[in-house]
């Protein structure tokens, strides 16, 4: 019997080590678990946009320590939603709407974590300007430990409104960046041909662009952009030009949500040059410096920018 004691001791030690390893594995989210609320398979340009999934946010496990800004409580056993995404020229927005204080925890295709707590009030949101193709494991957490909370996961390639604005309604007194463009949409990527591309528009409108951003001036129509550009950037600069017999201005909402404007780039013609343009959607308005009738104008988009001339 004595000869069995070392064997039994070794077996007990091996069992203890195996049990310890299994326990530590449960201290990390299970990326291979069946998602609790399903899987979405989307590719760039998907319609309808946005896609929404009704989930129950929360869980018993703390997300702290998974990555920067990771907080809240989730269920490590499985993701809430998996997203198989084939990226293209658009940014990707993952957000949550709920009455409770919720958080977002996402495992990216490269295995890293990205998290957010308060993007819009107590609703979280994550913006990926250049999303990777692959599998996204998505958890919707609650900031405090407690009961599961009904929530809506929203996946979109159109930037969500912040600070409680309804997604499809323009803020009062602000241009509607989600309106259908009056003169169409262009889809271009770096190195596009033919270059330049031009669009004939009617410049002007009843709304003053002053205050949208630095150098923003003139009159545009807040109801919708004149032209939208979905652009995938590369090694080239990007130039927007507006030419007309009238004194015209350019007002552009960039993919990151900021505004860039110009009045007189070449005489009374407007122009905007970006040496390192972003990928994403550009909402473009051509305004008139003075309020009045709409004026015929030509929007030019090129990666071979002209040189600015003397002012008026």
Buried (B, 14 or more C-beta within 10 A) or exposed (E): EEEEEEEEEEEEEEEEEEEEEEEEEEEEBBEEBEBBBEEBEBEBEBEEBBBEBEBBBBBEBBBEEBBEBBBBBBBBBBBBBBBBBEBBBBBBBBBBBBEBBBBBBBBBBEEEBBBBBEBBEBBBBBBBBBBEEBBBBBBBBBBEEEEBBEBBBBBBBBBBBBEEBEBEEBBEEEBBBBBEBBBEEBBBEBEBEEEBBEBEBBBBBEBBBEEBBEBBBBBBBBBBBBBBBBBBBEEBBBBBBBBBEBBBBBBBBBBEEEBBBBBBBBEBBBBBBBEEBBBBBBBBBBBBBEEEEBBEBBBBBBBEBBEBEEEE
